[in-house]
Amino acid sequence: MTERYLGVLGVAEALGVTRHAVHKWRTRHPQGSDHAFPAPDVEVDGAPGWRADRLEEIHRWRAGMPGRGAGGGRPTAARQDYLRAATARGLDRDEALRALATFAAEFPEMSEPELCAWLVEKFRR
C-alpha cells in the first residue's frame, strides 16, 4: 500500500497560506529553536513530507506563533493610518487595538487593511 504525505504545497493549502510562507516558517523556526516548525515525517530527494494526520499539530503550531509585530516589527501602513485616526478621536493604542480586534471578529470577510480603511473613513465623518 502506498503511503501518502503532504508536501509544502499541501500544508500551505491546508493552512490557507502560500508555500513560500511554509518555507519561511521552516527557515525561521528550525528544529532546536523555541518554536520549531513540526519536523517532516519523511524527506524524498530533499523535499519534506508530513502525514495528513499531523495537520492538527501544524495548525496548533501556527496558532502558537507570536502575533504580528511581537518581535518589535512595524505595523502595516493600513494599521498605522488606523491607529493615527483612532488616537485623533481620543482612543489610546490599547483601546484602538481592542476595537480593531472586535471589528475583525465581527466582519471576518474583511482583510485587516480593508477594515482599517473602513474605520478610518468612519472616523473622518
N, C-alpha and C positions, 0 to 999 in steps of 0.2 A: 504494500500500500504506500502511496506517495504522501509524504508529509508536506503540508502547506505552511508557508511562513509569509509574514507581511514584510515587505522591504520598506525603505524610507518613504517611497511614494504611498504605499498602503497605510502606513502610520500617519502620514501627513493628511491623507484624505479622511481617515477616521477622526482626526482631531480638527479638521476644517482649516488647516494651515497649508502653506506651501512646503514642498520638500526641502527648499532652502532653509526654512525655519527649523526643520528637524536636523539638518546638517549643522546649523549654527548651535543648536542646543547640545548636540553631541560634542562639538568642539569646545563650547564654553563651559560645559558641565561634564568633564571627563570622569572616568572611573577614579575613585580615590578622593574626589572633591566633596565638599559638604553636601551638595545637592546633585549627585551624579545622575545623569540620564540612565535609565534602565539598560543594562548591558544586553546586547543581542544574544539570542539563543544559538545562532549559527552564523557563520560567515562563509560565503561562496565567492571565490575569486576577489576577496576584499570587500564584498558587498554584505552589509549586515541584514539579518532577518530575525523577526520576533514571532513567536507563536501568537495566534489570534487571541488566545485566552489571556494574554498579558496586556491587552489593551486597557483594561481597567486599571492596572498598575501604572501604565503610562499616563492615563488620564489623571490619576491621583498625583503623579509626579508633577504634571503640568499645573495642577491646582495648587500645589505647594510652592510654586515659584514666587519669588518676591514680586510685588506689583511694579508697574512701570514707574521708573524714576526712583525705585527703592535704593539704588546704588548711587543716588545723587544725580541721576540723569535729568536731562532737561525736559520739561513738559512739551507736548506738541504745540504748534503755533495756535491751533484752534483752542486748546485748553488755556494757553496764556491769554488769548483775547477774552475768553470767558471769565477767567479769574480777574482780569483788569476791570471788566464791566461789572462783575459782582462786587468787587471792592468799592467801585464808584457808587454802587447802590447801598453801601453800608454793611455788606456781609464780610466777615473775616474769612481767611483762607479755609479753615476747617468747616465753617458753615457752608461755604460755596461748594466744597468738595462733597459734603454730605448731600447737598441739594442735587448736585450733578449725579451722584450715585442713585439717588431716589428717582430722578427722571430717567436714568438709564434703565432701571428696573421696570419702570412704568411703560417705557417705549423701547423694547428690545430690538425692534426692527430698524431703529436708527443707529447709525455709527456714532462714535463719540464726536468726531468733527461736525457731523450734521447736527447733533444735539447741541453742541456748543454754539454753533452759528445761530440755531433757532433761539436759544436762550439769550444770546447777545442781542438779537433783534427784539426780543420781548423786553429786555432792559431798556432799550432805546425808546420805547413807546411811552 
